[in-house]
Amino acid sequence: GKENVIAALPLYHIFALTINLMIFANTGSKIILITNPRDMKGFIAELKKERISVFVGVNTLFNAMVNRPDFAEIDFSSLKLTVGGGMAT
């Protein structure tokens, strides 16, 4: 219940539904919904505001993030778990 989880994937997909809602919502974690992760500038701005401990994503999202210069400005010091899925990882 003390985790801050980034939910950048649509919750109608089974991967996001399973991880974000069935696991982390069930434990009382704070889930930060990102409505448009394709807006990478806005997405990274949101990541800078929060101290996240869990990040759930897919390869295309992770790849898009690390190819942005402002990605290096995100503080991941509280990150405990990253979960990748939804396709070959």
N, C-alpha and C positions, 0 to 999 in steps of 0.2 A: 503493500500500500504506500510505500515511500518512493516509488519509482516515477520518474518523468519520462513518458514514452512519446516519441515522435511518430505520429500516424500520417504518413505521407501517401499512403496507398488508399484507393477507394475501398470503403468498408463493405461494399457489395461483392467484392472478390473474396473467394474462400480463404486465400492466404492471409489477407489483412483481417478478415473477420475472425479467423481462428486465433491469430497471434494477439491482435490488439483488443478485441472484445472478449473472447472466451478465456483468455489467459490474464491479461493485464487489467481489464475492467473488473473482472471477477475478483481480483486481489485488491481492488480499491486504488489502483495507481492513477496518477494524473495522466490523461491522454491528450496530447496536443494535436488537434486535427489540422492538417495542412490541406486546404481546399484546392490549391492549384500548384502542385510541385513542379509543373513545367515552367512556371514563373521562377526561374532559378534565383534571380536577384532577390525577389521577395521571400523565397524559401530560405535562403541563406541568412537574410536579415532576421527571420524568425528564429533560426537556430542560434544566432548570436544573442538573442534575448533570454533564452532559456538554458538552464543547466540540465541537460538531458542525461539520463542514465541508460536508456534503452533506445536503440534505433532499429527500425524495421524497414527494409526496402528491397528493391530488386536491382539487378545488375545495371540496367539502363539509368536508373536514378543515381546510383553510386558513381557510375562513370561520368555522368553529367556534372555531378558535384565536384569531383576531384579535378576536373578540367577547367574549373573556374579559379581565377587568381584570388578571389575573396574567400575561398574555402579555407585557406591557411589562417584566417582570422577567427575561426570558430574555436571556442574553448571546449575541448572534448575531455577535460580532466575528470569529469564525473561519470563518463561513459563506462558502463559495466558490461554491456551486452549489445552486440550487433547481430541481427538475424537477417539473413539473405535468403530469398526463395522466389517462388513464382515461376521460375524457369531454370535452366541449367546454370548453376552458380560456380 
